Amino acid sequence: MNEYLALLLGVICAGIGGELFVRGTVGLASLARISPGIIGATVAAFATSSPELSVSISSALAGEPQIALGDALGSNVVNIALILGLALVISGIHSPRDSVKRDLPVALLIPIMTGLLFLDGELSRSNGILMLCLFIAWLAAAVIEAKRQRSFTEDVLGEGKTWLVVISFVAGLVFLIAAGKLIVTGAQEIAISFGIDEFIIGATIVAIGTSVPELATTLISKLRGHDEVGLGTVLGSNIYNGIFIVSVAAIIHPITVPLREVVVTLVFGVMALTFVYPPRNGFMGRWRGILLLALYAAYATTVLLGGAA
C-alpha cells in the first residue's frame, strides 16, 4: 500500500474511532455510576495503550526491547506535549482535583524513576518487577476511588443501552488501533530512507502512530465537552506506558540502552508534565497549550538531530 494512502486512511479511521470510543467511554461511566475521568484513566487508557503494548511485547520477544522503550517513553511526551497541547489550544480544560492528586504525581515519578534505574545502562528483570508493583499499587488506588464514587453516585453523565455502549466502545477501539497501525506503516516507510536508528524511530514515528488512539480520544472528548475523559485517558495512558508496558518488556528481555540516549526523552517528559500541573482553581488555559506545542517541537528537533548526528 502506498505510504501516503496509508496515512490518509489512518487519519480517517482515527476520526471515526475517536467519535465512537468517546461515546462508549461516557456510556460505560454512566452504566458503572462512576465519573468518566476514572473510566478514562483506567479502561480507556488501557485500551488506547494496546498498540504500545503490542509493540512492546513483539519487539521484546524479537530481542529488540529498545524499540519498546523508545515507543513507550516517546508516546508519553507525545501524549502530554502534542495531544494535550492541541486540546488546550482549542480551549482551556478544567481538571478534576481527584484526578490530579491520584494520577499526576505518579506520572511525574515515572520518568524520574526510569532515569535512576538506567544509571547502570540497563533496565533488568528485577527493575521491571519493581515498576510493575508500582503500577499495581496505582491501579488499586484507582479501583478504590471508583468504588467510593459508585457508592455515592446514582447517575453520571451519559446514557444508552448496554449493548450499544459496548459496541460503540469496542468498534471505536478497533478503528483507533487500525488508525495507529496505518499511520505507523506509512510513516516508517518514509522515515527509513533517512537512516534513523531504532530508538529514535521508536521515540518519534512509532510513538506518534501508537498515540493516535489517545490523540483522537482527547480531541473528540474536547469537542464533545467531556474534558475529563480526554485528560484521564492521557494521564492514565502515560502511567500504563511508563510502568506497565516498559516493565513487561524488561521482564521479557532486559533493556540495555545508554542513559544518554534516553535522558532527552525523560527530561522532556518531566517538563511537559510540570507544564500541565493545574492551579488551585483547576483551570488550564490556552497559553499552556501553546507552551506544550513549542516544547514538543523542541523535543522532536532535539531527538531527530541527535539521531542524525
C-alpha positions as CSV (number, residue, x, y, z in Angstrom):
1,M,0.0,0.0,0.0
2,N,1.2,3.5,-0.9
3,E,2.6,5.1,2.3
4,Y,0.6,8.4,1.7
5,L,-2.6,6.4,1.2
6,A,-1.9,4.6,4.5
7,L,-1.5,7.9,6.3
8,L,-4.8,9.2,4.8
9,L,-6.7,6.1,5.8
10,G,-5.2,6.2,9.2
11,V,-6.5,9.8,9.8
12,I,-10.0,8.8,8.6
13,C,-10.1,5.8,10.9
14,A,-8.9,7.9,13.8
15,G,-11.8,10.3,13.3
16,I,-14.4,7.6,13.2
17,G,-12.8,5.6,16.0
18,G,-12.5,8.7,18.3
19,E,-16.1,9.6,18.0
20,L,-17.3,6.0,18.7
21,F,-14.8,5.5,21.5
22,V,-15.7,8.6,23.4
23,R,-19.4,7.8,23.2
24,G,-18.7,4.3,24.5
25,T,-16.4,5.6,27.3
26,V,-19.0,8.1,28.6
27,G,-21.7,5.4,28.3
28,L,-19.6,2.9,30.4
29,A,-19.2,5.6,33.1
30,S,-23.0,6.0,33.2
31,L,-23.6,2.3,33.4
32,A,-21.0,1.9,36.2
33,R,-22.2,5.0,38.0
34,I,-18.6,6.5,38.3
35,S,-17.0,9.6,36.8
36,P,-16.0,9.5,33.1
37,G,-12.5,10.6,34.3
38,I,-12.0,7.3,36.2
39,I,-13.1,5.3,33.2
40,G,-10.8,7.4,31.0
41,A,-7.8,6.8,33.3
42,T,-8.3,3.1,33.6
43,V,-10.4,1.2,31.0
44,A,-10.0,3.8,28.2
45,A,-6.3,4.4,28.9
46,F,-5.5,0.7,28.9
47,A,-7.5,0.2,25.7
48,T,-5.8,3.1,23.9
49,S,-2.4,1.9,25.1
50,S,-2.9,-1.5,23.5
51,P,-0.8,-0.5,20.4
52,E,2.2,0.3,22.7
53,L,1.7,-3.0,24.5
54,S,1.7,-4.9,21.2
55,V,4.9,-3.1,20.0
56,S,6.4,-3.7,23.5
57,I,5.8,-7.5,23.5
58,S,6.7,-8.1,19.9
59,S,9.9,-6.1,20.0
60,A,11.0,-7.7,23.3
61,L,10.3,-11.2,22.1
62,A,12.4,-10.3,19.0
63,G,15.3,-9.3,21.2
64,E,14.9,-5.6,20.4
65,P,13.3,-4.1,23.5
66,Q,14.9,-0.7,22.7
67,I,12.1,-0.1,20.3
68,A,9.6,-0.8,23.1
69,L,11.3,1.6,25.4
70,G,11.6,4.4,22.8
71,D,7.9,3.9,21.8
72,A,6.7,4.0,25.4
73,L,8.8,7.0,26.5
74,G,8.2,8.8,23.3
75,S,4.5,8.2,23.5
76,N,4.4,9.8,26.9
77,V,5.9,13.0,25.5
78,V,3.5,12.9,22.6
79,N,0.5,12.4,24.9
80,I,1.2,15.5,27.0
81,A,3.2,17.9,24.8
82,L,1.4,17.2,21.5
83,I,-2.0,15.7,22.2
84,L,-2.9,17.6,25.4
85,G,-1.3,20.7,23.9
86,L,-3.6,20.6,20.9
87,A,-6.6,20.1,23.1
88,L,-5.7,23.1,25.2
89,V,-5.2,25.3,22.2
90,I,-8.8,24.5,21.1
91,S,-9.9,25.8,24.5
92,G,-8.9,25.6,28.2
93,I,-9.5,22.4,30.3
94,H,-10.8,22.2,33.8
95,S,-9.0,19.3,35.6
96,P,-10.8,17.4,38.4
97,R,-8.7,17.7,41.7
98,D,-9.1,13.9,42.4
99,S,-7.6,13.0,39.1
100,V,-4.6,15.4,39.6
101,K,-3.9,14.1,43.1
102,R,-4.1,10.5,42.0
103,D,-2.5,10.4,38.6
104,L,-0.2,13.4,38.1
105,P,2.3,12.6,40.9
106,V,2.6,9.0,39.6
107,A,3.1,10.3,36.0
108,L,5.8,12.6,37.3
109,L,7.5,9.9,39.3
110,I,7.8,7.5,36.3
111,P,10.5,9.4,34.2
112,I,12.5,10.2,37.3
113,M,12.4,6.6,38.5
114,T,13.2,5.3,35.0
115,G,16.3,7.6,34.8
116,L,17.5,6.3,38.1
117,L,17.1,2.7,37.1
118,F,19.0,3.4,33.9
119,L,22.1,4.8,35.6
120,D,23.8,1.5,35.1
121,G,22.7,1.4,31.4
122,E,20.2,-1.5,31.9
123,L,16.7,-2.0,32.9
124,S,16.8,-5.5,34.4
125,R,14.0,-8.0,35.1
126,S,14.1,-7.1,38.8
127,N,13.7,-3.4,37.8
128,G,10.8,-4.4,35.6
129,I,9.1,-6.2,38.6
130,L,9.6,-3.2,40.8
131,M,7.9,-1.0,38.2
132,L,5.1,-3.5,37.8
133,C,4.5,-3.4,41.6
134,L,4.2,0.4,41.4
135,F,1.6,0.1,38.6
136,I,-0.5,-2.4,40.6
137,A,-0.5,0.0,43.6
138,W,-1.7,2.9,41.4
139,L,-4.4,0.7,39.8
140,A,-5.6,-0.4,43.2
141,A,-5.9,3.2,44.3
142,A,-8.0,3.9,41.1
143,V,-10.3,0.9,41.8
144,I,-10.8,2.1,45.4
145,E,-11.7,5.6,44.2
146,A,-14.1,4.1,41.6
147,K,-15.9,2.0,44.3
148,R,-16.2,5.1,46.5
149,Q,-17.8,7.1,43.7
150,R,-20.1,4.3,42.9
151,S,-21.4,4.1,46.4
152,F,-22.3,7.8,46.5
153,T,-23.4,8.4,42.9
154,E,-26.7,7.4,41.4
155,D,-26.3,8.9,38.0
156,V,-23.5,10.1,35.9
157,L,-23.3,11.9,32.5
158,G,-24.2,9.7,29.6
159,E,-27.0,7.3,28.6
160,G,-27.8,4.4,26.4
161,K,-28.4,0.7,26.3
162,T,-25.6,-1.6,27.5
163,W,-25.2,-3.4,24.2
164,L,-25.0,-0.1,22.2
165,V,-22.4,1.2,24.7
166,V,-20.2,-1.9,24.5
167,I,-20.5,-2.0,20.6
168,S,-19.5,1.7,20.4
169,F,-16.6,1.3,22.8
170,V,-15.2,-1.9,21.0
171,A,-15.8,-0.6,17.5
172,G,-14.2,2.7,18.3
173,L,-11.1,0.9,19.7
174,V,-10.8,-1.2,16.6
175,F,-10.9,1.8,14.4
176,L,-8.3,3.6,16.6
177,I,-5.9,0.6,16.6
178,A,-6.3,0.3,12.8
179,A,-5.5,4.0,12.5
180,G,-2.4,3.7,14.6
181,K,-1.1,0.8,12.5
182,L,-1.8,2.5,9.2
183,I,0.0,5.7,10.3
184,V,3.0,3.7,11.7
185,T,3.2,1.8,8.4
186,G,3.1,4.9,6.2
187,A,5.4,7.0,8.4
188,Q,8.0,4.2,8.9
189,E,8.2,3.7,5.1
190,I,9.1,7.4,4.7
191,A,11.4,7.5,7.8
192,I,13.6,4.5,6.9
193,S,15.1,6.4,3.9
194,F,16.6,8.9,6.4
195,G,18.7,6.2,8.2
196,I,17.3,6.9,11.6
197,D,18.2,4.3,14.3
198,E,15.8,2.0,16.2
199,F,15.4,4.0,19.4
200,I,14.9,7.3,17.5
201,I,12.2,5.7,15.3
202,G,10.5,4.3,18.3
203,A,10.6,7.6,20.2
204,T,9.2,9.6,17.2
205,I,7.5,7.9,14.3
206,V,6.2,4.8,16.2
207,A,5.4,6.9,19.2
208,I,3.1,9.2,17.2
209,G,1.5,6.3,15.4
210,T,0.7,4.3,18.5
211,S,-0.5,7.5,20.2
212,V,-3.2,8.1,17.6
213,P,-5.9,6.5,19.8
214,E,-5.1,8.9,22.6
215,L,-5.0,11.8,20.1
216,A,-8.4,11.0,18.6
217,T,-10.0,10.3,22.0
218,T,-8.7,13.6,23.6
219,L,-9.6,15.8,20.7
220,I,-13.1,14.3,20.3
221,S,-13.6,14.5,24.0
222,K,-12.7,18.2,24.0
223,L,-15.1,18.9,21.1
224,R,-17.9,17.0,22.8
225,G,-17.5,18.7,26.1
226,H,-16.1,15.7,28.0
227,D,-12.7,17.2,29.1
228,E,-12.4,14.7,32.0
229,V,-12.4,11.8,29.6
230,G,-9.5,13.2,27.5
231,L,-7.4,14.2,30.5
232,G,-8.0,11.0,32.3
233,T,-7.1,8.9,29.2
234,V,-3.8,10.9,28.6
235,L,-2.6,10.7,32.2
236,G,-3.7,7.1,32.6
237,S,-2.0,6.1,29.3
238,N,1.2,7.7,30.4
239,I,1.1,5.6,33.6
240,Y,0.4,2.4,31.6
241,N,3.1,3.2,29.1
242,G,5.8,4.1,31.7
243,I,5.4,1.4,34.3
244,F,3.3,-1.3,32.9
245,I,4.4,-1.6,29.2
246,V,8.0,-0.9,29.9
247,S,8.0,-3.3,32.8
248,V,6.5,-6.1,30.6
249,A,9.2,-5.5,28.0
250,A,12.0,-5.6,30.7
251,I,10.7,-8.8,32.2
252,I,10.6,-10.5,28.8
253,H,14.0,-9.2,27.8
254,P,16.3,-6.8,29.9
255,I,16.6,-3.4,28.1
256,T,20.2,-2.2,27.6
257,V,20.4,1.4,26.5
258,P,22.9,4.1,27.5
259,L,21.4,6.7,29.8
260,R,22.5,9.5,27.4
261,E,20.1,8.0,24.7
262,V,17.0,8.1,26.9
263,V,17.8,11.2,29.0
264,V,16.4,13.7,26.4
265,T,13.1,11.9,26.3
266,L,12.9,11.6,30.1
267,V,13.7,15.3,30.7
268,F,11.2,16.5,28.1
269,G,8.6,14.1,29.7
270,V,9.1,15.7,33.1
271,M,9.0,19.2,31.6
272,A,5.7,18.5,29.8
273,L,4.1,17.2,33.0
274,T,5.2,20.2,35.0
275,F,3.6,22.5,32.4
276,V,0.2,20.9,32.9
277,Y,0.1,21.0,36.7
278,P,-3.1,23.0,37.3
279,P,-3.5,26.0,39.5
280,R,-5.8,26.0,42.6
281,N,-9.0,26.6,40.5
282,G,-8.0,23.6,38.3
283,F,-8.4,25.5,35.0
284,M,-5.6,25.2,32.4
285,G,-5.7,28.0,29.8
286,R,-4.8,28.0,26.1
287,W,-1.4,29.6,26.8
288,R,-0.3,26.2,28.3
289,G,-1.3,24.5,25.1
290,I,1.0,26.9,23.1
291,L,3.9,26.2,25.5
292,L,3.3,22.4,25.2
293,L,3.3,22.5,21.4
294,A,6.5,24.6,21.5
295,L,8.0,22.0,23.9
296,Y,7.1,19.2,21.5
297,A,8.7,20.9,18.6
298,A,11.8,21.4,20.6
299,Y,11.7,17.7,21.7
300,A,11.3,16.4,18.1
301,T,14.1,18.6,16.8
302,T,16.4,17.5,19.6
303,V,15.8,13.8,19.1
304,L,16.0,13.9,15.4
305,L,19.2,16.0,15.3
306,G,20.7,13.6,17.9
307,G,19.8,10.6,15.8
308,A,21.3,12.2,12.7
309,A,24.5,13.1,14.5
